[in-house]
Amino acid sequence: MQKRNKLPSTLAALVLTLGAAVVMAAPASAAGCSGVTCIGHDPDVEGCASSSITSAAAYSGSTKLANLWNKFSAACDANWSSAQLTSAAINSGDRLFVEITTIDRNGNEDFMCYPGPDNTGNTLESCWGYPNYGYCCAGYPYTDMVDGYRVTQSEVDVMDADGNLIATAKTTQK
């Protein structure tokens, strides 16, 4: 009696099992918005990952006080701004205010800011107490999104503990 080699049948069963697993796998989650439907919404909540980033830094003399990022999500066709104070700024008691603005594909001005309201869906956000109030300390505060159809402009303003503007940086992105 000849022994039968089980390797080919085992391999075939494995391929079929893996093939079925691939077919039955859940699709990747899609972004929750696109373009104008992203305006005023939180990129994390909507599942919008950045696909390109421009950056700038705010200085007072030779001391860097903040980093600024203008982030674009190709999947969502939307932009938002993020910023971070440096340790020098944190140690001095400085605060930041970050914003992003554009004209959307419908011709409306989009303006988002932090600190300010979050995930409202409004095209224009009212910022809380600028310039005397801002975000302090460690972390990466970010704005809600604007439509990514046209060029967007991000800005970070750094204020001292008394609310005086001491540094600004801007960056644009299409």
RACORFEN-V34218 format. One record per backbone hydrogen bond with DSSP energy under -1.0 kcal/mol. CO is the residue of the C=O (numbers start at 1). NH is the residue of the N-H. E is the energy in kcal/mol with one decimal. If there is no record, write none. Layout:
BEGIN
CO,NH,E + CO,NH,E
END
This chain:
BEGIN
6,10,-2.6 + 7,11,-3.0 + 8,12,-2.3 + 9,13,-2.1 + 10,14,-2.2 + 11,15,-2.5 + 12,16,-2.4 + 13,17,-2.4 + 14,18,-3.0 + 15,19,-2.8 + 16,20,-2.4 + 17,21,-2.1 + 18,22,-2.4 + 19,23,-2.3 + 20,24,-2.3 + 34,37,-2.0 + 35,38,-1.8 + 38,41,-2.3 + 40,121,-2.1 + 41,145,-2.4 + 42,46,-2.1 + 43,48,-2.8 + 46,32,-3.3 + 52,72,-2.7 + 54,70,-2.8 + 56,68,-2.8 + 58,65,-3.4 + 58,66,-1.4 + 60,63,-2.0 + 63,60,-2.4 + 65,86,-2.5 + 66,58,-2.6 + 67,84,-2.0 + 68,56,-1.9 + 69,82,-2.3 + 70,54,-2.1 + 71,80,-1.9 + 72,51,-3.8 + 72,52,-1.6 + 73,77,-1.7 + 73,78,-1.3 + 76,35,-3.0 + 77,148,-2.6 + 78,73,-2.7 + 79,146,-2.4 + 80,71,-3.1 + 81,143,-2.5 + 82,69,-3.1 + 84,67,-2.6 + 86,90,-2.4 + 87,91,-2.7 + 88,92,-1.1 + 89,94,-2.6 + 90,93,-1.4 + 95,159,-2.7 + 96,135,-3.2 + 97,157,-2.8 + 98,114,-2.6 + 99,155,-2.1 + 100,112,-2.4 + 101,153,-2.5 + 102,110,-2.9 + 104,107,-2.3 + 108,104,-3.1 + 110,102,-1.8 + 111,125,-2.2 + 112,100,-2.2 + 114,98,-2.7 + 123,111,-2.8 + 129,132,-1.2 + 129,133,-1.1 + 135,96,-2.6 + 141,83,-2.1 + 145,40,-2.9 + 146,79,-2.2 + 152,173,-1.9 + 153,101,-1.9 + 154,171,-1.9 + 155,99,-2.4 + 156,169,-2.0 + 157,97,-2.1 + 158,166,-3.3 + 158,167,-1.4 + 159,95,-2.7 + 160,163,-2.3 + 164,160,-2.4 + 167,158,-3.1 + 169,156,-2.3 + 171,154,-3.2 + 173,152,-3.1
END
